[in-house]
């Protein structure tokens, strides 16, 4: 029930999720969700929110895990998990003051003839709840909801990572994005997924496999939280992994490296003469020129090492022949047809979105968007290129969303994390097997982002030096990968296949980035726009060159 504009429960705050009060709460949730960083539907209009289930997690302060379904006017529905608990008395003011982003809604609890003000807030900021989750994983506990069950489980690595009798001290990590993570005593970290889907999350699947193989460049998997509805496959709610002491991620390392690079180029000629869009595979096979050695220095070897670790990761994932979800497969006609259609449709959708948003761009942005729209015939050529790839190319399970932010820098090495895949894609898409060039293209696009993000942060205009750094760091990464993988089944035996696939996946990733920036960071659209335009122009140049009519357009 509702008292004025205030949610009201009787006897117990859990009754907020029953009857008319639950409907009042779900009607308030759209505005609450839109304010959360982890919510992926900010660019869409929410039609309604429904409560699918809630599971009580007993502890000194009761908490609930809500599963809510978000319906949109113009997109498929999504399911989110939202842990909640309640605060009373002085705790209400502390939560409002210290944890404003955790606040969900105020309410009134009526019991024993008295009315008490309370506050619903995100339970991940409640120590009792996060300790209860860790204990549940340790014990393999099972909790019943209104219709389904939440099951906690551990792996053999749990006992290695969590000392027996240790008193857990949970800390919510600040780097919240599409998920929320809680670290315990610097030994394990619990990642709670916000948007969830039916089926095993790739992060859990791949974590189990690589933990069994004891692959040293990925954190060990210690446990999981899964929800089982009365029908259908289980839903992964969270994973418990080894906490990795680190010096930050490779994205921040690269930003620091490019800052040093731009500091060094002041003494050089105004612009390098190198082409802005070289063929990456060709660049990876060339020795570093003295200028790159001088200006980029040891960071080239750093990128090479990352390429080597990436190739080793792919090698480990290709070893799982006894599991059909991981056993390597060839590039079938069905795969080529499916990918061709998906890439073509995805690119066309982004170009339509781009044409609708150009009025909001700066003059420079409109010019870049216009150039890209003029090059749309190249979109068909790129997607059609799947038909030219040999069926002998191998497909495996990979990272799926590989970029510098997914790599932690440790003492002289790397730890590769976050195997969920691209959040905007369906679980079925994220669990697909692909040629290794998909992950490689993701990392190259990440290197291409770095210098332009740095220049944007310094309010400086893009220049060829930015492309120079990005291209040589990308080439170094690819050089390291080739040093480990060439000659194995993972790498396409035909150079033409490798080149076609790399260009295909670079374009696929850049269009994915453009969609993301259009919907979330319009001020950044110039970065993927520039990358797509360069890829399209390079494609057009190759096509015209084949006809003996090289264009400089």
C-alpha angles and dihedrals in degrees: 000000000000129000105205103306093335126100110237133197131181127222096346133029090226086075087073084085095056132086122329094351090059089052090050090051095049089050088057094046099082092067091043093050093048089060094054119097092214094055109107099196100070093120093052134077111246113223098186145331123226130192107233100179143329128212123202116225107198118220138129085293114034116239134183132211107217123201109202131184117217116204119200132200094227108020141049117280120264133206122223133186117224120181111205138185136167135247128200138185118358090353090070092062092045092054092048092049103039103026108031092152090059095056115111108170143325119242143174122239115204116199136144090006094302133105118221126188114233139175129220112215141165107285094214086081090056114094095207091056097048092046089049090054092052091048090048091055090048092052099036091239127186125209126194123224131188091282110353141035137244115219126194121201139174137210129221088265092066094080090049094052103036112051115224110261095012114151106233118230107191122203123184109229116237096219094084113164124142090342137031123234132200121197123208120206092322090287107091137011126209115213113200114199115221101192108047134184137190111274138040114311111238088234089064096039095048092040091057092049097046092044089053089050090044091227102185100210094064127064115257117254111237102176150324146228117221134179121214120198120200088266136018133041123312120274119228109230099173149339132223113217141174112279109237119211104221148162094238131284128305091252093063090042089054093049089053090047094051090048089058089046094055089047089056098047093067089087093050132083113286097260135009114242095221118119114263096224109040120169101266096214090054091048091051091058095051125088115251112265117237091251092056090046090051098045102034099028120164093004088079090062089045090057091045090055090051088053090052093051089049091053090049090052091053090047091055093048091051092057096072100097097151095065118069090208089063107024109119117252136191127251098271126195089247091056092049092049094046094048093044091054094043094049093045093047093044093050092047091051092051092048090052090049089048093052090051093052103042093098088068095054129097118253090265091048092051090051092051092046090050092052090051094048088051089056096053093118086070089064091068091047091052096049092042090054089080087077090061096058118103117250088228091077112112124234123203140166108275141172094280098199102043117172140130093272090063093059124080119207111227130176100313094329146057142258116204115214145173109047096179095113126226106336095219093059126084121260090249090055092047092052094052123116117241139174111274089250089081093068092040091054091050092055093045090052088051091054088048090055097052104076094041092051089049093050091047090053090052092047089241128141120250115260139180090262087069091057090043092058094041094049096048093045089048089048091050091051090050091045090057092047092050092049089062104032109035108107093029125103090250094070117069109255091215115069091211091058091052092050094047093048094047092052091045094052094042088056092044091052095044091052089049088052091049092053090049094049093046090054101037114015110023090173089066099051091103091070099061090032090060092046094050093046091052092048091049093047090049089051091049091049092052092049093049091044089055087057092049091249107106110195126207094195 
